[in-house]
Amino acid sequence: MKNMGLRRLRLVGGPEGETMQRADVRALAYGAWDVLDGAERATSLAGAVSDAALVVGTSSRGGEGSWTARRLALEGASRAGGGRVAVVFGPEASGLTGEELALCHQRVHVPTDPAQPSLNLAQAVLVVAYEIAVGAREEVPAAIPAQASAGEIEAALGDLGRGLLGIGYLNPRNPEGILGEIRGLLVRASPTPREASLLRGIARQILWAAGRIATVPGGDG
């Protein structure tokens, strides 16, 4: 990270302070102890990226719509509308889970040769960080308006989920299937903070109306 000018590190879980002070750990981070010591901690991925306008998950699984690291470097800042971009890396042994990737707005895949497709975590971080460092020196498209953060989108999605459950639109046994598709729609729409707030207001009104209907004599409730 520090080789490429990136210094803000957030860790979800992982070793605590005493482990971070071990000699072998600090030897691996020689020259970048400020990054190591300044690492912030979060109890969940959602909490770690809540203030980001664009959340990018790295994955060895490509798929339609995946970006290269170079495309992230050239378009990420514009897509975020000047807000923070969070790049998420999973554990080396397993990568990010499907649930964790669902919280990401965009997926980045580093194409490798099929004969040796795997990268270790340090290699993947360096490739992505290098492209970001080089891309920062390139001319980028004009920024779009400020975007709602991941936390604001998830808050709106939570209110919408409760409202849609209230009117019977979602299956209470499996609401995440449809909510995941709605999350994708919101991410593609790139709402502003004001638009995310409007959506929350609509969702709360839906839930209020559902409660009113349920108390009307002769109503479905």
Beta strands, then each sheet from edge to edge (+ up, - down):
strand 1: 10-12
strand 2: 40-42
strand 3: 52-58
strand 4: 84-88
strand 5: 106-108
sheet 1: 1+ 2+
sheet 2: 4+ 3+ 5+
end
